[in-house]
Amino acid sequence: MASTLAEWRNKSICVVTSDGRIILGELVGHDQVQNLILKDAQERVYTDNSPPETVELGLYVIRGDNVCMIADYNAKLWDNDSSSIVGPLPPIQQQEKI
């Protein structure tokens, strides 16, 4: 995974954490256990019946064991549009091994 992340360095990414948080920012660093360093990071907070809220985080570190998904994103799709009201993501839960 670390070699794949090298291709995304200095590009905008979207990270979904294991607790369902959505964090956007520019990937400026990572290591072999997928710890991420994001520059100009923002958290998108979705609540019922209200437009999404953006929380500025600045320089932000995400522990690798808390990363659920990493994707590149188009900033134009994330523009603040107060008319778009969506529900929050359901919590992500790990299932027991069978």
Buried (B, 14 or more C-beta within 10 A) or exposed (E): EEEEBEEBEEEBBBBBBBEEBBBBBBBEEBEEEBBBBBBBBBBBEBEEEEBBEEEEBEEBEBEBEBBEEBEEEEEEEBEEEEEEEEEEEEEEEEEEEE
